[in-house]
Amino acid sequence: MIFNIKEFEKKLIDKELNRKELANRIGIAPNTLSMKIDGNSDFKIKETIAIARELGLNDTEFMMLFFNKKLSLNESHEEESAAREAM
């Protein structure tokens, strides 16, 4: 997972939150959130969903935050096709 720290910090500011407040809202320790943001630990799926909800992310923003990538419908279909061909 490629975490987009700049986008994350921007979203925190937009929601008038800091890392500690977000960590508390999603039910993890602030130092655990920092470790995950810094790439020292992986996010659990439920944590990414909780963060997306707290920050009000749409699908595209979610992808850009957690995967640092914006997927268009064509790209996702191309990736699906390539995965099927590889099988």
C-alpha atoms as one frame of an Amber mdcrd trajectory, in Angstrom:
protein
   0.000   0.000   0.000   1.328   3.406  -0.972  -0.014   5.931   1.521  -0.335
   9.539   0.349   0.696  11.532   3.431   0.197  14.954   1.792  -3.389  14.132
   0.834  -4.011  12.679   4.295  -2.785  15.815   6.069  -4.891  17.974   3.733
  -8.010  15.943   4.554  -7.296  16.205   8.298  -7.103  19.995   7.997 -10.326
  20.064   5.954 -12.092  18.134   8.733 -10.384  20.151  11.489  -8.880  17.003
  12.991  -5.424  16.015  14.125  -3.898  12.536  14.070  -4.640  11.893  17.740
  -8.330  12.758  17.347  -8.640  10.595  14.234  -6.912   7.664  15.951  -9.325
   7.906  18.863 -12.313   8.072  16.516 -11.274   4.927  14.646 -10.343   3.045
  17.800  -6.563   2.773  17.613  -3.745   4.340  19.593  -2.254   7.539  18.140
   1.215   5.974  17.976  -0.257   3.012  16.053  -1.787   5.388  13.516   1.555
   7.161  13.139   3.356   3.855  12.572   0.868   2.945   9.850   1.113   6.357
   8.171   4.907   6.154   8.247   4.816   2.705   6.618   6.119   0.815   9.649
   2.899  -1.181   9.933   0.062  -2.028   7.555  -3.460  -0.678   7.783  -6.223
  -3.202   8.384  -9.126  -3.017   5.952 -11.511  -1.947   8.717  -9.118   0.901
   9.607  -9.011   2.188   6.038 -12.811   2.106   5.893 -13.087   3.906   9.240
 -10.627   6.583   8.104 -12.531   7.017   4.839 -15.763   7.515   6.772 -14.247
   9.957   9.260 -12.641  12.001   6.479 -15.691  11.794   4.202 -13.748  10.278
   1.304 -15.379   9.247  -1.942 -14.052   6.217  -3.861 -11.532   8.215  -5.890
 -10.212  10.034  -2.819  -9.926   6.688  -1.015  -7.796   5.264  -3.847  -5.627
   8.367  -3.981  -5.088   8.330  -0.217  -4.347   4.660   0.342  -2.915   3.658
  -3.020  -1.707   7.026  -4.302  -3.438   6.255  -7.586  -6.483   7.566  -9.402
  -8.209   4.824 -11.352 -10.510   5.524 -14.213 -13.112   2.976 -15.254 -11.012
   2.104 -18.304  -7.926   1.470 -16.189  -9.764  -0.798 -13.788 -11.227  -2.816
 -16.685  -7.794  -3.060 -18.314  -6.266  -4.279 -15.051  -9.057  -6.853 -14.658
  -8.484  -8.123 -18.197  -4.741  -8.355 -17.665  -5.261 -10.286 -14.424  -7.587
 -12.761 -16.156  -5.123 -13.276 -19.005  -2.337 -13.973 -16.532  -4.320 -16.854
 -15.020
